[in-house]
Amino acid sequence: MNFTLKQLRLFVTVAERGSLSQAAELMVMTQSAATMALQELERQLNHPLFDRVGRRLKLNAWGQWLLPRAQKMMAESYLIEQGFKGQSPIAGRLKLGASRTIADYWIPELIEHSSRRYPQLDISLVVDNTHNLLNQLYLGKLELALVEAHAQEKWLKIAPWTQDELVIVCHPQHPLAQCPRVSLEQLSKSEWILREPGSGTRDTFERALQGKLGPLKIRQEYPHLPTIKRLLQCRPWLSCVSRLSVSEELAAGTLVALPVPELSLKRFFYFAWHKDRGDHPARMALLELAREILH
């Protein structure tokens, strides 16, 4: 094999951008030179790496297999370069993903601590639901993600970070708000507004209900928690959200948490990364810092 690091870097850039022209611009190459370099890499490997869909390039099965391995080589080559320059390896850009609850309540503190301890590290943040973040990790668009649900994909490395608790909430005037104990039967007769499928909160809630309740009467599904909280204050609906995300409303009495002893709604927040991408020092440093801010 005679492929070069520059060819691999071009491949990774095209895979992440989905565009040969954008990759060529980032690497200060002409589009014809980039096309030739990518074709030569595919010739060396004896396999096409992309499906050509219109003007865009989409990774095929071989490209998906190569991507995390090429990204690992790029990370290692970067560390070699930094080491010989005498610079800290905890520098450059780290692409971090966070689910919405974590982004709202934990990420600002994490970034603030990181900027003081690692001033050369630039954190690029993507906020989305757990399902979409894991997909971006798989495609190599993120180095690390903080998510709200446990996943078991073979390519995934996952570690618990901190515990969280979900609560079932409603308006203080809801018929169930004054009940000292709410049964599963009462929940089944109520109407609900929930997070969208794919969110960690929704996943945890559905796991807790599995085998205990049939289909719920779901009126609406929304990805944005402020929308859900505002609607709960206007309509006689229930929702299940992180206690952390409604702590102010519970303290002010604008929302009420229902006691449902038959349901266990505790969960963990998790670190997640692609196991084939190696132990990137910036990622490992951020994991350690995230653990420190809990204390």
N, C-alpha and C positions, 0 to 999 in steps of 0.2 A: 504494500500500500504506500503510495507517494502523495496522499492528500496533505494539505497544509493547514496550519492553524487559521490562516486567513480564510481559507475555503470553509472551514467549520464555523468560523465567526459569521461569515456571510450566510451560511445555512441557518444558524440560530437567529440571526437578525430577520431574515425573510420569514421564518416560522413565527416569530413573535409579532411581526408587523403585518404579515399576510400580503406583503407587497414587495416585489423585486425592486421597483423604482425607489420606494422609500428606503429600503435597505441600502441600495447603491448610494443614495444621497447621504445617509448617515455614515457610510464607510468611505465617502469621498471617492467614488468610482463612477465611471460612465455606466449607463445601463447595459450597453453592449458588453463591456468588460465583466460586469456582474453576471450577465447571462452566461457568458462563456465559462466563468469560474464555477458557477453552479452546475452547468452541464458537465464540466470536467470532473467535479466531485462525484456526480452520479455515475459517470463512466468508470471512475476508479472503484466505486463501490459495487458497480454492476447491477444497480437497482435505481429506478426513479424514486425520488423522495417526496414528491408533491403530485397532487392531482391539479391540473390546470382547469380552473372554473372561471370562464370569461377572462378578465384581466387579473384575477386574484389567484394565488397559489394556496392550496389547502393540503396540509400534511396527509400523506397516505399512511398505511400501516408501518412501512419501513421508516418513514420520516418520524412517526410517533415513537418508534423504538429508539431511533438515534438521538432524538432531541435531548432527553435528560443526560445522556452520556456525553454529548457534545457540550452541553451547558456545564457539566462537571469539569471537563477539560478546560473550558474557558475560565472558569473560576480558579482552577489550579494555576493556569498560566498567568492570570492576574496577580495571584499571590507571589509567584516567582518574581515577576516584574517589580512588585512593590517591595519585596524583601531585598532585592539588589539595589533598590533606590534608598533603602534605609527608612522606608515609611511604614506606618502602622497598617496592618492588614484590615483593621476595622475602619474602613474608609470607603469612599465611593457611594454608589446608590444601592439601597436595599429595597426591593419591591415587596411591600407588606400588605397583606389582605386582612380585613377584620369584618366580622359580622356586625350587624347594625347596633345591637345592644352593647357589645364590647367597644365599638368605635365611639359611641356616645359617652360612655362612662369610664373607660380605662385608657384608651389610646392617647388622649391629650396628655395625661400624666406620663405615659411611657415615652412619648416623643420628647417631652420637656426634659425628662431625666437623661434621655439619650443624647440630646443636643449639648448638654453640659458635660457628660462623661466622654462622648465620642464626637467632638465637634466636626470631624472630617467625614462623618457618616450622614448621608442624606437619605431620609426615609420617604419613599414614595408610597402613598396610601391608596388602596382600593377598598371601598366599602360595598358589600353585597351580602346576599344570604349565603348560608353554609354550602348549599349545593353548588352554586355558581363559583364560589371561591375554590372549592375542591377541584372543579373542572379547570380553573385557571392554573392551579398548582400542577395538575397533570400535564397541561400544555406548556408548562415552563414560563408562564407569564408572571408568576409570583415566586419569591424565594421562601416565604413563610406566611402562614395564615393563622389567625386566632379565631376559632370557630366555636359554635354552641352545641354541636352534636358529635357524638362518637361515630367514626366511620371505620370500615374494615377492609378497604381496598388493599390488594397485595402490594401495590406500588407505594403506599402511603406510610409515612412514619408519623405517629401521633403520641402526644404525651399530655397528661392532665396538668392544668395550671391552677385554677381556683374553683371553689364550689359556688354554685348559684342556686336560687330557688324560684320556681314559678309559682304564681298565685292566680287564682280565679277571681276576677274583679268585676264590679258593676257600680252603677250609680247608687247613692245612699237611699233613694226612693224605690229601688227595685224591690219586688215582692220578697226576694230571698235575702235582702240585705240585713234584716234583723233576726234571721234564724241563727240560733246558737250552734246548729249542726245542719249541714246541707247534705242530702243523700244523692246517690248516683241517679236515682229515679227523678229527682227534682232537676238535676242537670240535663237529663235527657229530654225533659219537657220544655226546656228553655231555648231561647234563640241566641245565636252566637255571632260574633264578629271576630275573625281570627287573622293571624299572620298568613301569608301566602305559603302554599306547598313549596318545600325546598328550604324553608327557614329552619334553623336549629330549634327555635322555640316551638314551632309547629310539630317538628319531629318528636321532641321530648313529650309534648302533650299527647300526641297520638299513641306513643309507646305506653304512656301511663294508662290510657283508656283501653288498650288492646285487651280483648276478652272480657271487658267489664261493661261496656256500653256499645250499643249499635250506632248507626250513623247519626250525627248531630244535625240539628236544624241550623245550618250555617246561612246567615243572611248575606254577609259580605266577607271578602278576603282582601287585605291590603298589606303592602310591604312596608308602609310607613307607620311607625308607632304613634306619632302625634295625631294622625288621622283617626286611629283606633281610639285613643284616649278621648279625643274631642267627641266622637260619636257616642261613646259610652256615657258621656255626661248629658247626652240629648235623648238617647233611646233606651228602652228597657231590655238591653242585650247583655250578655256575658262575654268575657274574653279571658284568655290565659296568656299572661305576660311575665317577664322577669320582675321579681319584687324590686330589684334595683331600679328598674326603669319607671316605676310608679311610686317610688318612695315619697316624693314631694306631695303627690296627690293623696296618698294614704294619710300622710301627716296632716294635711289640710282638711281632710274629710270630704274631698270632692269625689273620691272613689273609695270603695269598701272592698276589702279582701274577704272572701267567703271561707269559712272553716269546712273543709271536705276531708275528714279523717280517712276515708276509704281510698284516697289517691295519694301516691307518693310523687311529689313534683320536684324533688331535688335533682340537680344535674351538675356537670362540670363544664367549665370552659377549657378548650384544648388548644395546644400548639399543633400545627400540622405542616409537614413539608414532604417533598418527594425524596424517598430514601435513596434513590440513585444519583442524587445531586451532590453527595458528599457533605462533609462537615464544614460548611462555609463559616469562617471565623466571625463575620459580622452577624450571621444568623445566630450562632451559638452565644455570642455576647448579648444579643437582644433577648434571647430566651432567659439568660441568667438575670439580666436587668429586670425583666418582667416579673420574675420570681421575687426579686428584692423589693419591689415597690409594694408588695402585699404586706410587708412587715413594718 
